[in-house]
Amino acid sequence: MAYAYVYIMASHKNGTIYIGVTRDLGARVHQHKSNFYPNSFTSRYSVHRLVYIEEFELIAEAIAYEKRLKGWDRPWKIELIEKTNPNWRDIDPGSYEFL
């Protein structure tokens, strides 16, 4: 069972991306999509599409992976997304199905 998630949100295919970590993926994605924090990066740049998810058993592992991903060059991040989601479709955080 996963206890932490690293996720990537995007504004659109090849658009602005945001990498985050959370224990509650559904609630966190809802916050992004609803502009819960109106002055946040994801609100300002309309980064509302969940395009990548990775599960972890330990929050420490998820945080370490998030930090590594944030250090990657943009082409590597795009390649990571497109391995599982070549069209950058929005993913349902509960079922992991494309919306």
SVG drawing of the C-alpha trace seen along z (x, -y; Angstrom):
<svg xmlns="http://www.w3.org/2000/svg" viewBox="-12 -35 31 37">
<polyline fill="none" stroke="black" stroke-width="0.4" points="0.0,0.0 1.3,-3.4 1.6,-6.0 3.1,-8.8 3.0,-10.0 5.2,-12.0 3.2,-13.6 3.5,-15.9 0.9,-18.4 1.0,-20.3 -0.8,-23.1 -1.0,-21.3 1.2,-19.0 4.8,-20.4 3.5,-23.3 4.4,-24.4 5.0,-21.6 4.9,-21.3 6.4,-18.4 5.0,-17.7 4.8,-15.1 1.9,-14.3 0.4,-11.7 -3.2,-12.4 -3.1,-12.5 -6.8,-13.0 -7.0,-16.0 -3.8,-17.6 -4.9,-17.3 -8.3,-18.8 -6.5,-21.8 -4.5,-22.4 -7.5,-22.0 -9.7,-24.3 -7.1,-27.0 -7.4,-26.5 -4.3,-28.6 -5.0,-31.5 -1.4,-32.9 0.3,-29.5 2.4,-28.6 -0.1,-26.1 -3.0,-28.7 -1.0,-31.5 0.0,-29.3 -3.1,-27.1 -1.3,-23.9 -4.3,-21.7 -3.7,-18.5 -2.3,-15.5 0.0,-13.8 2.3,-11.5 2.0,-9.6 4.5,-7.4 3.7,-5.6 6.0,-5.1 5.7,-3.2 7.8,-5.7 7.3,-9.5 11.1,-9.9 11.6,-8.0 9.0,-10.1 10.6,-13.3 14.0,-12.2 12.7,-11.2 10.8,-14.5 14.1,-16.4 15.9,-14.3 13.2,-14.9 13.3,-18.7 17.0,-18.6 16.5,-16.9 16.7,-18.8 13.3,-19.5 13.8,-17.0 14.2,-14.2 11.1,-15.2 9.2,-15.2 10.5,-11.8 9.4,-10.5 5.9,-11.8 5.7,-10.5 6.7,-6.9 3.3,-6.3 1.3,-9.3 2.4,-10.2 -0.5,-12.6 -0.3,-14.2 -3.9,-13.3 -5.4,-14.2 -5.2,-11.2 -7.9,-10.5 -6.0,-10.4 -8.3,-7.8 -8.4,-5.2 -5.3,-6.3 -7.5,-6.1 -7.2,-8.8 -10.0,-11.3"/>
</svg>
